[in-house]
Amino acid sequence: MENCIREVEFDFDALGGRFGWFARADNEAQERRTPFDRPTLSQILQLVPFVWRYTLFWIRNVFDRERIFIDIFRPFHHYPYNALPCGAIGSGSIGRDFRGAFCKFNLRPGLVQQHSEPIKADQFILTLMSAEGVLVRQTVLSAVTSFAASDDLSSWDFSLSPKDVTYRALYPRAWTKFELPEEKVVVLMRQISPVLPRDYKNASLPCTLFTFRVLNNSERALNVSITFTFRNENKLMKGTTKECSSDLFRTKKAEGVLLHQSVSGMPCTFALGALCRPNVQMSSGTRSFDPSGDGFALWNLMATERKLIEIVEEPKNNRSLGVALALHAKVAAGSATDNEEEMAFALVWHMFGLLFTLAAENALFKNGILNFLMLPSRAKWEAEIEKWQRPIMEDQALPDWFKSALFNELYFLTDGGSVWFCYDPQWRQQEPQLSEYSARQFSRFGRFAYLESWEYRMFNTYDVHFYASFALGQLFPQLEHSIQAEFNDQVEHFNPKSVKYHMSGICSPVKARNRVPHDLGNPAEEPWLKTNAYRMHDTSEWKDLNLKFVLCAYRTFCSVLGRDRQFLSQVWPQVQIVVNEGLEHWDTDCDGMIENFGTADQTYDAWKMRGVSAYCGSLWLAALRVAVAMAEEMELPKLAEDYRAILERAKEVFMSKLWNGRYFNFDECSDEIMADQLCGYWFLHSIDPKMADQILPTAYVDSTLDTIFEFNVDKFSGGTLGAVNGMCRNGKVASSLQADEVWVGTNYALASLFIQRGHFSRGFKIARGPFVACYHRLGLQFQTPEALYQHRFYRAIGYMRPLSIWAIYCALRTAKLGQREMDNPNGRLTN
């Protein structure tokens, strides 16, 4: 049995549907895992010089942790109760616990915090009174039982049984069912964030809505109140200051309370709002109660009078301030609140200033405190979300787990440290490489960035975005357009500042000319102004970045922008530059095929490649084929023929040096079986299958996939964890660093390649392994890591690459899977 909570019977109607991620509040992870910290002795010996250099760097920055682009000595630990985050895209996020708590505040632009403890004062409180005014029950709608010792609120009732709380998430919405069996009452809460494909306005709103329906199955009418409580400073919001204040507000359609404070020097306002509706009453909001006291004053006020007053009590110290808002409705015996009687709250936050020099006075895409007219928009938002998701939910050919995975892995767009800025004309003065083309694009759609990982603090890491870009490309194509335009501008940019790289100990420029940068900077420093925050390797020698740029540029031209000639003209000069750079600097023997230099010079940054390699070689073949196509589009037939001739020579070298009759060897010095060896073919196939078939024979591709499935999948962990990165021909896992890892994002990419080739069942089995492990066995839901190990460990939680699951959807759309008969040997997994 894969998941202990499969034994729980969920009320699909109450939870909004049968597809998504489900949990009961007493669910616990089946396996206990921790961040990887156990390299083998041979691996340690290889890394001694690196560890010495990195340790010196770490000591210099130990008291300013966020300036460390990757802190290998203090990795992030997962939170097993993590749930769908609150918020949209690019404006911060607030975490949720599937037991009913708020648990993580990531409001500083681009920075994600480790701490995820539930906040005791941030709650929804249910009050039930009889028609005669007698208290029936008052309880906090949360099954969390342990909080930080410093939290008090001892007068509040946290006695809700975990077995009476069930949860479902399907991004960007979540449902929670709270049952009170003794009172015969059920409360249904819905969490809604306005993430709508291609809606570039609403998808940037820093808000989440919470709606409540109450089912009264008892024999008496009840007066029902829901109180939303919230506090200011807490330890989960790093850098909060003592100064805080609050005030009430009222508009024509909504009213509520504002809570003002400062986070890391940036003014921050939280707003709790509620919609004025004919059948729902609202008592005056409370702009002051003591969240660090025993909580009796507010609790008793609701229990006795079922209303709030403006000031319940003054806090005992100026570091703690709580606010509250309450809604009331009457529910007849044996009935439920209908749509007109739903109680709806909005939680909105806004950071008024940013520390980034390049956007010092900019606000996130939406300026000012947002008008609470968003509350009436809820029905429209939900209708649009359902319209988007319905074709996938109703496709009976798709496994249930995939419907959950496809949408829930999008959590990273909200909770991946994403930022989304309005255009600032000063950028072109500070960044001379920024083109007029990019400036126009930014002025229309803003400037977007997201982290490589919660703990890998680098914006738009390009070798990883290459995989993740399938999500943005299909859902927010203009954001993908902005990213590609920006990296195009970076190709010829040069930063001569010399830095020492930790792996080699060699000093080189921060950014070399005619190279695609690894990333656009650390958000804790000066992103965009200081690119290439990654200092493990000199990435100007990486073989994959330039080639991935060529492929992404062509995909953006063909698939994202519908063959936009202006974009093609903009990127074509840089495509020529990077292809010619490969020929001049990386084709050491002038045979048309590039070579690796015996270092980890690509996205597998601890796995060394020597000579011709399957991974970089396949990317090179795909890039050459794209160069041919782009030259033809630019009406340069002679250049197209030159590239075609190089491609034919490179293909011959690739085949002769790496093909062993079953698959392509890892490189010239190793016959290890790499799961990601056909990366270039896969990406090109997603653009144009005919072009992909021109770089590698389909018989070779299918034979390679058969071998990968036999060795990397079926002979690893019983075939239940997806494909391990590297296997030996004797059936043992390869011993190199990263070869023994399962990369979730590359597994999704590999699965999509199987589906591209018509191997649907095997493709779904590959993708299903790491997803089920993360979401149903290991407690890693909504914090998917870069890597899983066979036992005990994971690495880099909250990672960008798993957004590549949208490559599977791209392959399914191409194959028109919904119209095909497909066997599904894995069964249906509603959990």
C-alpha positions in Angstrom: 0.0 0.0 0.0 1.6 3.3 -1.2 -0.1 5.7 1.2 -1.6 5.1 4.6 -4.2 7.8 4.0 -5.7 5.8 1.1 -7.6 4.0 3.8 -9.4 7.2 4.6 -12.7 7.7 2.7 -12.9 11.3 1.5 -16.1 13.2 0.9 -15.3 14.3 -2.7 -18.5 16.4 -3.0 -17.7 18.4 0.2 -14.0 18.8 -0.9 -14.9 20.1 -4.4 -14.0 17.0 -6.5 -12.2 13.7 -6.6 -8.9 14.9 -8.1 -6.1 16.6 -6.3 -3.9 16.0 -3.2 -5.9 14.7 -0.2 -4.9 14.4 3.4 -6.5 14.0 6.8 -5.1 16.1 9.6 -3.7 13.0 11.4 -1.7 12.0 8.3 2.0 11.4 8.9 4.8 10.8 6.4 5.6 7.1 6.1 9.4 7.7 5.8 11.5 10.1 7.8 14.0 11.9 5.5 16.5 14.6 5.9 18.8 16.7 3.7 21.7 14.8 2.2 24.8 14.9 4.3 26.5 11.5 3.8 28.8 11.5 0.8 30.9 8.4 0.4 34.6 8.4 1.3 35.7 8.5 -2.3 33.4 11.4 -3.0 34.8 13.2 0.1 38.3 12.8 -1.1 37.4 14.3 -4.5 36.0 17.3 -2.8 38.6 18.2 -0.2 40.0 21.2 -2.1 36.5 22.5 -2.8 35.4 22.1 0.8 38.4 24.1 2.0 37.8 27.0 -0.4 34.0 27.0 0.2 34.4 26.9 4.0 36.6 30.0 3.9 33.9 31.7 1.8 31.2 30.5 4.2 33.0 31.8 7.3 33.3 35.2 5.7 29.5 35.3 5.2 28.3 33.2 8.1 26.4 36.2 9.8 24.8 37.2 6.5 23.3 33.9 5.5 21.2 35.1 2.6 24.3 36.4 0.8 25.5 32.8 0.5 24.1 31.7 -2.8 24.1 28.0 -1.7 24.5 27.2 2.0 25.6 23.6 2.0 26.3 23.6 5.7 22.7 24.7 6.6 20.3 23.0 4.2 16.6 23.5 4.4 14.6 20.8 6.1 11.1 19.9 4.9 7.9 20.6 6.8 5.7 17.4 6.6 2.4 19.3 7.1 3.0 21.7 4.2 -0.1 22.6 2.1 -1.0 24.8 -0.8 0.5 28.3 -0.3 -1.6 31.5 -0.3 -0.9 34.1 -3.0 -0.5 34.4 -6.7 2.7 35.0 -8.7 5.5 37.4 -8.0 4.2 39.1 -4.9 5.1 36.9 -2.0 3.4 33.9 -0.4 2.0 32.8 2.9 2.2 29.1 3.8 -0.6 26.9 4.9 -0.6 23.7 7.0 -3.1 21.0 5.8 -4.3 20.7 9.4 -5.6 24.3 9.2 -2.9 26.7 10.2 -0.9 29.6 8.7 2.8 28.5 8.8 5.3 30.4 6.6 5.7 34.0 5.5 7.7 34.6 2.4 7.1 38.3 1.8 10.5 39.7 1.1 11.1 39.7 -2.6 12.9 36.7 -3.8 13.7 35.2 -0.4 12.2 32.1 1.1 12.6 31.3 4.8 13.2 28.0 6.5 10.9 28.3 9.5 7.4 26.8 9.0 6.0 26.6 12.5 2.2 27.2 12.8 1.3 30.7 14.1 -1.1 30.3 17.0 -2.8 33.7 16.6 -3.5 33.5 12.9 -6.8 31.5 12.9 -10.4 31.1 11.9 -12.6 30.7 14.9 -16.1 29.1 14.7 -18.8 30.2 17.1 -22.2 28.3 17.2 -25.1 29.8 19.2 -28.6 28.7 19.5 -31.5 31.0 18.4 -31.9 31.8 22.1 -28.3 33.0 22.4 -26.9 30.0 24.2 -23.4 29.1 23.3 -23.3 25.6 21.6 -19.6 25.5 20.9 -16.7 27.7 20.1 -13.5 26.3 18.6 -10.5 27.2 16.5 -10.8 25.6 13.0 -7.5 23.9 13.2 -6.3 20.5 14.2 -2.7 21.7 15.1 -2.0 20.7 18.6 1.5 22.0 19.3 2.8 25.5 18.9 5.9 27.4 20.0 6.3 27.6 23.8 6.2 31.4 23.6 2.7 31.4 22.2 0.0 31.7 24.8 -3.7 32.2 23.9 -4.5 29.6 26.6 -8.2 30.5 26.6 -8.7 29.4 23.1 -10.1 26.0 22.3 -7.8 23.9 20.0 -9.6 20.7 20.7 -10.8 19.9 17.1 -9.9 16.2 16.5 -7.5 15.6 13.6 -9.7 12.8 12.3 -12.4 15.3 11.8 -10.4 17.5 9.4 -9.8 16.6 5.8 -8.1 18.5 3.1 -7.8 18.7 -0.7 -5.5 20.8 -2.9 -5.7 21.4 -6.6 -3.6 24.6 -7.4 -4.6 27.4 -7.2 -7.4 26.3 -4.8 -7.7 24.2 -1.7 -10.7 22.8 0.3 -10.9 21.9 4.0 -13.7 20.1 5.7 -14.1 20.5 9.5 -16.6 18.2 11.1 -18.2 18.7 14.6 -20.0 15.4 15.0 -21.4 16.1 18.5 -23.0 19.3 17.2 -23.9 17.7 13.8 -22.2 20.7 12.0 -19.8 20.7 9.1 -17.8 23.7 8.0 -16.4 23.8 4.4 -13.6 26.2 3.8 -12.3 27.1 0.3 -9.0 28.8 -0.3 -8.7 30.6 -3.7 -5.8 32.4 -5.3 -6.3 34.3 -8.6 -3.8 32.4 -10.8 -5.4 32.2 -14.2 -3.4 31.3 -17.4 -2.6 34.3 -19.6 -4.3 36.7 -17.1 -1.3 39.0 -16.4 -3.3 41.3 -14.1 -5.0 39.1 -11.7 -2.2 36.5 -11.5 0.0 39.1 -9.9 -2.4 40.1 -7.0 -0.9 39.5 -3.5 -4.1 38.0 -2.1 -6.0 34.9 -1.2 -9.7 34.5 -0.6 -11.3 32.2 2.0 -14.9 31.2 1.8 -17.0 29.3 4.3 -20.2 27.3 4.0 -21.8 25.8 7.1 -24.0 22.6 7.0 -26.3 22.4 10.0 -27.5 18.8 10.2 -28.9 19.3 13.7 -32.5 19.8 14.7 -32.2 23.3 15.8 -31.4 26.6 14.1 -27.9 28.0 14.7 -26.4 31.5 14.7 -23.0 30.9 13.2 -19.9 33.2 13.3 -16.5 32.9 11.7 -13.8 35.2 13.1 -10.6 35.7 11.2 -7.7 36.6 13.6 -4.2 37.8 12.6 -1.2 39.2 14.3 1.7 41.4 13.4 5.3 40.6 14.0 6.2 36.9 14.3 9.5 35.1 14.0 8.5 33.7 10.6 8.8 37.2 9.1 12.5 38.0 9.4 13.3 41.6 10.0 10.0 42.8 11.4 10.2 45.9 13.6 8.6 47.0 16.8 6.5 49.7 15.3 3.1 48.7 14.2 -0.4 50.1 13.9 -3.8 49.2 12.7 -7.0 50.9 11.5 -10.4 50.0 10.1 -11.5 50.7 6.6 -14.8 50.6 4.7 -15.7 50.7 1.0 -19.0 50.4 -0.7 -18.7 46.7 -1.1 -16.3 45.6 1.6 -14.9 46.5 5.0 -12.1 45.2 7.2 -9.0 46.0 9.1 -5.5 47.1 8.1 -2.4 46.0 10.0 0.8 48.1 9.3 4.3 47.0 10.1 7.8 46.9 8.6 9.6 43.9 7.2 13.4 44.3 6.6 13.0 48.0 6.3 10.1 47.8 3.9 6.6 49.0 4.9 4.2 46.1 4.9 0.4 46.2 5.3 -1.8 43.2 5.8 -5.5 43.7 5.1 -8.3 41.5 6.3 -11.4 42.2 4.4 -15.0 40.8 4.2 -17.7 41.3 1.6 -20.9 43.0 2.6 -23.8 40.7 1.6 -27.5 40.8 2.4 -27.6 37.5 4.3 -24.3 37.8 6.0 -23.8 40.3 8.9 -20.5 41.8 9.9 -19.6 43.1 13.3 -17.1 46.0 13.6 -13.6 44.8 13.1 -11.2 44.6 15.9 -8.0 46.6 15.4 -6.4 45.7 18.7 -6.2 42.5 20.8 -3.2 41.0 22.6 -2.0 37.9 20.6 0.7 37.2 23.2 -1.7 37.1 26.2 -4.2 34.4 27.2 -6.7 35.6 24.5 -9.6 35.5 27.0 -11.0 39.0 26.2 -11.6 38.3 22.5 -12.6 34.7 23.0 -15.1 35.6 25.7 -16.5 38.5 23.6 -17.4 36.2 20.8 -18.7 33.4 23.1 -21.0 35.7 25.0 -22.0 38.5 22.6 -21.0 37.0 19.2 -19.6 40.3 18.1 -16.3 42.3 18.0 -15.5 45.8 19.1 -12.9 48.1 17.8 -10.5 47.7 20.7 -10.8 44.5 22.7 -7.6 45.1 24.7 -4.3 46.9 24.4 -1.3 44.6 24.0 1.0 44.4 27.0 4.0 45.2 24.8 4.5 47.1 21.6 5.8 44.1 19.7 2.5 42.3 19.6 -0.7 43.5 18.0 -3.6 41.4 16.8 -6.6 42.3 14.6 -9.8 40.4 13.9 -12.8 40.4 11.7 -16.1 38.4 12.1 -19.0 37.4 9.9 -22.3 36.1 11.0 -25.1 34.0 9.4 -28.2 32.2 10.5 -28.5 28.5 9.4 -31.8 26.8 9.8 -32.0 23.2 11.1 -31.2 20.6 8.5 -30.0 23.2 6.0 -26.8 24.9 4.8 -25.6 28.3 3.8 -26.1 28.9 0.1 -24.0 31.0 -2.3 -25.7 34.1 -1.0 -24.9 33.2 2.5 -21.3 32.1 2.1 -19.0 34.0 4.4 -16.0 35.3 2.5 -12.8 36.8 3.7 -9.8 38.2 1.8 -6.2 38.3 3.0 -4.2 40.8 1.2 -0.6 42.0 1.7 1.5 44.7 0.2 5.1 45.7 0.4 5.4 49.4 -0.3 9.1 49.6 -1.0 11.9 47.3 -2.2 15.5 47.1 -1.3 16.7 46.4 -4.8 18.6 49.4 -6.1 17.4 48.9 -9.6 13.8 49.2 -8.5 14.0 51.1 -5.2 10.7 52.9 -5.6 8.9 50.2 -7.6 5.9 48.3 -6.3 5.0 44.8 -7.3 3.0 44.9 -10.5 -0.1 46.2 -8.6 0.4 49.5 -6.7 -1.1 50.5 -3.4 -3.4 48.5 -1.1 -5.7 46.6 -3.3 -9.3 47.5 -3.5 -11.5 44.8 -2.0 -13.6 44.7 -5.1 -11.7 41.5 -5.6 -14.2 39.7 -3.4 -17.1 40.0 -5.8 -14.7 38.7 -8.5 -14.4 35.4 -6.7 -17.2 33.7 -8.7 -15.6 34.8 -12.0 -12.2 33.7 -10.9 -13.4 30.2 -9.9 -15.4 29.9 -13.2 -12.2 30.6 -15.1 -10.2 28.2 -13.1 -12.7 25.5 -13.6 -12.8 26.2 -17.3 -9.1 25.8 -17.5 -8.9 22.6 -15.5 -12.1 20.9 -16.6 -10.8 19.3 -19.8 -8.0 17.6 -17.9 -10.1 16.6 -15.0 -12.7 15.0 -17.3 -10.1 13.2 -19.5 -10.6 9.5 -18.3 -7.4 8.5 -20.2 -5.3 10.4 -17.7 -4.3 8.8 -14.4 -5.7 10.5 -11.3 -2.3 11.1 -9.7 -1.2 13.0 -12.9 -4.2 15.4 -12.6 -3.0 16.2 -9.1 0.7 16.5 -10.1 0.1 18.7 -13.1 -1.5 21.4 -11.2 0.0 21.1 -7.7 3.5 21.3 -8.9 2.6 24.8 -10.0 2.8 25.8 -6.4 6.4 26.9 -7.2 5.2 29.8 -9.3 3.6 31.2 -6.0 6.1 29.9 -3.4 9.3 29.9 -5.4 10.6 33.3 -4.4 9.1 34.8 -7.6 9.1 38.5 -8.2 7.3 40.5 -10.8 8.2 44.1 -11.3 6.7 47.0 -13.2 9.1 48.4 -15.8 11.3 51.2 -14.6 13.0 53.4 -17.3 16.0 53.8 -15.0 16.9 50.1 -15.7 18.3 51.0 -19.1 20.7 53.5 -17.5 21.9 50.9 -14.9 21.9 48.0 -17.3 23.4 49.3 -20.6 23.0 45.8 -22.2 19.2 46.0 -21.9 17.7 46.3 -25.4 14.9 48.5 -26.5 13.1 45.3 -27.4 13.3 44.0 -23.9 12.3 47.4 -22.5 9.1 47.4 -24.6 8.4 43.8 -23.5 8.9 44.7 -19.8 6.8 47.8 -20.1 3.9 45.7 -21.3 4.2 42.6 -19.1 6.7 43.4 -16.4 10.0 41.7 -15.4 9.7 38.3 -13.9 12.1 36.1 -12.0 12.0 33.1 -9.7 14.5 31.2 -7.6 16.3 28.0 -8.6 15.4 26.7 -5.2 14.3 27.9 -1.8 17.9 27.4 -0.7 19.7 28.0 -4.0 19.3 31.8 -4.1 19.7 32.6 -7.7 17.2 34.1 -10.1 16.2 32.5 -13.4 18.9 29.8 -13.3 19.0 29.1 -17.0 20.0 25.5 -17.2 17.2 24.6 -14.8 14.6 27.0 -16.3 15.3 25.1 -19.6 13.3 22.3 -18.1 10.8 24.3 -16.1 10.0 26.7 -19.0 7.3 24.3 -20.2 5.0 25.7 -17.5 5.5 29.4 -18.2 5.6 28.7 -22.0 2.1 27.2 -21.9 0.4 29.2 -19.1 2.1 32.6 -19.2 3.9 32.8 -22.5 4.7 36.5 -22.3 6.6 35.9 -19.1 8.6 33.2 -20.9 9.0 35.7 -23.7 10.4 38.3 -21.2 12.9 35.8 -19.8 14.2 34.8 -23.3 14.5 38.4 -24.4 16.5 39.3 -21.2 18.9 36.4 -21.6 19.4 37.4 -25.3 20.6 40.8 -24.1 23.0 39.1 -21.7 24.9 37.1 -24.3 27.4 39.8 -25.3 27.5 41.5 -21.9 30.8 41.4 -20.2 31.7 41.9 -16.5 35.4 41.9 -16.1 35.4 41.6 -12.3 37.5 38.6 -11.3 36.2 36.1 -8.8 37.6 32.8 -7.5 35.5 29.7 -8.2 35.2 27.2 -5.4 35.5 24.0 -7.4 38.6 24.9 -9.4 40.2 27.6 -7.3 40.7 29.5 -10.6 40.0 33.2 -10.9 37.9 34.3 -13.9 35.6 37.2 -14.9 32.1 37.1 -13.4 30.5 37.2 -16.8 32.4 36.3 -20.0 31.4 37.8 -23.4 29.4 35.6 -25.8 28.2 33.3 -23.1 24.7 32.9 -21.6 24.9 33.6 -17.8 24.0 30.9 -15.4 21.6 33.1 -13.5 20.6 36.8 -13.0 21.8 37.2 -9.5 21.1 36.6 -5.8 18.0 38.4 -4.6 19.8 39.2 -1.3 22.3 41.3 -3.3 21.7 43.2 -6.5 20.1 40.9 -9.0 20.3 41.9 -12.7 23.1 44.2 -11.8 25.2 41.4 -10.4 24.6 38.3 -12.5 26.1 34.9 -12.1 25.7 34.6 -8.3 26.7 30.9 -8.7 30.3 30.6 -7.8 30.8 26.8 -7.7 32.1 26.7 -11.3 33.1 29.2 -14.0 29.9 28.6 -16.0 31.4 30.4 -19.1 32.9 26.9 -19.7 29.6 25.1 -19.3 28.6 23.4 -22.5 24.8 23.4 -22.0 23.9 27.0 -21.3 24.6 28.4 -24.8 23.0 25.4 -26.4 19.9 25.6 -24.3 19.5 29.2 -25.2 19.5 28.3 -28.9 16.7 25.7 -28.3 14.7 28.0 -26.0 14.9 30.9 -28.5 13.6 28.7 -31.3 10.9 27.2 -29.1 9.8 30.8 -28.2 9.7 31.8 -31.8 7.8 28.7 -33.0 5.6 27.6 -30.1 5.3 30.5 -27.7 4.9 33.4 -30.0 3.5 31.8 -33.1 6.5 32.5 -35.4 7.0 36.1 -34.5 9.4 37.5 -37.0 10.4 40.4 -34.8 11.5 38.1 -32.0 13.4 35.9 -34.5 15.3 39.0 -35.8 16.1 40.0 -32.3 17.6 36.7 -31.2 19.2 35.5 -34.5 22.5 37.4 -34.1 23.1 35.9 -30.6 22.2 32.5 -31.8 24.9 32.8 -34.4 27.3 34.0 -31.8 26.8 31.1 -29.4 26.9 28.4 -32.1 30.1 29.8 -33.5 31.5 30.0 -30.0 30.9 26.3 -29.6 32.7 25.6 -32.9 35.6 27.8 -32.1 36.2 27.0 -28.4 34.6 23.6 -27.6 35.2 21.6 -30.8 38.9 20.9 -30.0 39.5 18.5 -32.9 37.5 20.4 -35.5 35.3 17.4 -36.3 32.0 19.3 -35.9 31.2 17.8 -32.4 32.0 19.7 -29.1 33.8 18.0 -26.3 33.6 18.3 -22.5 36.8 19.1 -20.7 36.7 16.5 -17.9 34.9 18.8 -15.4 31.3 19.0 -14.3 30.7 21.6 -17.0 26.9 21.4 -17.4 23.7 21.3 -15.2 24.9 18.1 -13.5 27.5 20.2 -11.7 29.1 17.5 -9.8 29.2 14.8 -12.5 32.2 15.1 -14.7 32.1 14.5 -18.4 35.1 13.9 -20.7 35.3 14.2 -24.5 32.1 13.7 -26.4 29.2 13.2 -24.0 25.7 12.0 -24.6 24.1 14.9 -22.7 26.0 17.8 -24.2 26.4 16.1 -27.5 22.6 15.6 -28.0 22.1 19.3 -27.1 24.7 20.3 -29.7 23.1 18.3 -32.4 19.7 19.8 -31.6 21.2 23.3 -31.5 22.8 22.8 -34.9 19.5 21.6 -36.4 17.8 24.7 -35.0 20.6 26.9 -36.4 19.8 25.4 -39.8 16.1 26.2 -39.4 16.7 29.7 -38.2 19.1 30.5 -41.0 16.5 29.3 -43.5 13.9 31.5 -41.8 16.3 34.4 -42.1 16.6 33.6 -45.8 20.3 32.8 -45.5 20.6 29.6 -47.6 24.4 29.5 -47.7 24.7 29.7 -44.0 22.0 27.1 -43.5 24.0 24.7 -45.7 27.1 25.4 -43.8 25.4 24.5 -40.5 23.8 21.5 -42.1 27.2 20.2 -43.2 28.5 20.7 -39.6 25.5 18.9 -38.3 26.1 15.8 -40.5 29.7 15.6 -39.4 28.7 16.0 -35.8 26.1 13.2 -36.1 28.7 10.9 -37.5 31.1 11.6 -34.6 28.3 11.3 -32.0 27.3 7.9 -33.4 30.8 6.5 -33.8 32.1 7.5 -30.4 29.1 6.9 -28.2 26.7 4.4 -29.7 27.3 0.9 -28.3 24.4 -1.0 -30.0 21.8 -0.4 -27.2 22.3 3.2 -26.0 24.7 6.1 -26.1 27.6 5.9 -23.6 27.7 8.5 -20.9 30.9 9.9 -22.5 34.0 8.7 -24.3 35.4 7.3 -21.1 32.4 5.7 -19.5 29.6 3.4 -20.6 27.3 4.4 -17.8 23.6 4.7 -18.7 22.5 8.2 -18.2 18.7 8.8 -17.8 18.9 12.2 -19.4 21.2 11.3 -22.3 18.7 12.3 -25.0 18.0 15.8 -23.6 18.6 17.6 -26.9 16.4 15.2 -28.8 13.6 15.5 -26.3 13.5 19.3 -26.3 13.7 19.5 -30.1 11.0 16.9 -30.4 8.7 19.1 -28.2 9.1 21.8 -30.9 9.1 19.8 -34.1 9.2 15.9 -34.1 10.4 15.8 -37.7 13.4 17.9 -36.9 14.2 15.7 -33.9 14.1 12.6 -36.0 16.7 14.2 -38.3 19.4 14.4 -35.7 19.1 10.8 -34.3 17.6 7.6 -35.9 14.3 6.7 -34.2 15.4 3.1 -33.8 18.4 4.3 -31.8 16.1 6.5 -29.7 13.7 3.7 -28.9 16.5 1.3 -28.1 18.0 3.9 -25.7 14.6 4.4 -24.0 14.2 0.6 -23.6 17.6 0.4 -22.0 16.9 3.4 -19.7 13.6 1.9 -18.6 15.2 -1.6 -18.0 18.2 -0.3 -16.0 17.5 3.2 -14.5 13.9 2.6 -13.7 13.1 -1.1 -13.2 16.4 -2.1 -11.7 16.4 0.8 -9.2 14.3 0.8 -6.1 11.9 -1.8 -7.5 10.8 0.6 -10.2 8.9 2.7 -7.7 11.0 5.8 -7.6 11.4 6.8 -11.2 14.7 6.8 -13.1 18.0 7.2 -11.2 20.4 9.5 -13.0 23.1 6.9 -13.7 23.4 3.1 -13.9 26.1 0.7 -14.7 25.7 -2.1 -17.2 26.0 -4.6 -14.4 22.8 -3.2 -12.9 24.5 -1.2 -10.1 23.9 2.5 -9.5 26.8 4.6 -10.8 29.0 5.9 -8.0 29.7 9.4 -9.2 28.2 12.4 -7.4 24.7 13.1 -8.6 24.7 9.8 -10.6 23.0 8.1 -7.6 20.2 10.7 -7.4 16.7 10.8 -8.8 16.1 14.2 -10.2 12.3 14.8 -10.1 12.4 17.4 -12.8 14.4 15.4 -15.3 12.2 12.4 -14.5 9.2 14.4 -15.7 11.2 15.4 -18.8 12.2 11.8 -19.4 8.6 10.7 -19.0 7.5 13.3 -21.6 10.1 11.8 -24.0 8.6 8.4 -23.5 5.2 9.8 -24.2 6.5 11.6 -27.3 7.6 8.3 -28.6 4.2 6.7 -27.9 5.3 4.8 -24.7 2.5 6.2 -22.5 2.3 3.6 -19.8 6.1 3.6 -19.2 6.2 7.4 -19.3 3.5 7.7 -16.7 5.3 5.1 -14.5 8.5 7.1 -14.6 6.7 10.3 -13.6 4.5 8.7 -11.1 7.4 7.3 -9.0 9.0 10.5 -7.7 5.6 12.3 -7.5 4.0 9.6 -5.3 7.2 9.4 -3.2 7.2 13.2 -2.5 3.5 13.8 -2.1 2.3 10.5 -0.5 5.2 8.8 1.3 7.8 11.3 2.3 5.9 14.4 3.4 7.5 16.5 0.7 4.2 17.8 -0.8 4.4 21.4 -2.1 8.2 21.5 -1.5 9.4 19.1 -4.3 13.2 18.7 -4.1 15.7 18.6 -6.9 16.9 15.2 -5.9 15.7 12.1 -4.1 18.0 9.3 -2.9 17.0 5.7 -2.7 17.0 5.8 1.1 17.0 8.4 3.8 17.8 11.7 2.0 16.7 14.4 -0.4 18.5 17.5 -1.7 17.3 21.1 -2.3 13.6 21.2 -1.4 11.4 23.7 -3.2 13.1 23.4 -6.6 12.3 24.9 -9.9 13.0 22.0 -12.3 9.8 19.9 -11.4 7.7 22.5 -13.3 8.9 20.4 -16.2 5.8 18.2 -15.6 4.2 20.5 -18.0 6.4 19.0 -20.7 4.3 15.8 -20.2 1.2 17.8 -20.9 2.8 19.3 -23.9 3.6 15.8 -25.2 0.0 14.6 -24.4 -1.5 17.5 -26.3 0.7 16.8 -29.3 -0.2 13.2 -29.3 -3.9 14.0 -28.7 -3.9 11.6 -25.9 -7.5 12.4 -24.9 -8.7 10.8 -28.1 -6.7 7.7 -27.8 -7.3 4.4 -26.0 -4.7 4.1 -23.3 -4.1 1.3 -20.8 -3.5 2.5 -17.3 -1.8 -0.4 -15.4 -1.0 1.8 -12.4 -4.6 2.0 -11.3 -6.3 5.2 -10.1 -4.8 7.1 -7.3 -7.1 9.7 -5.8 -4.6 10.5 -3.1 
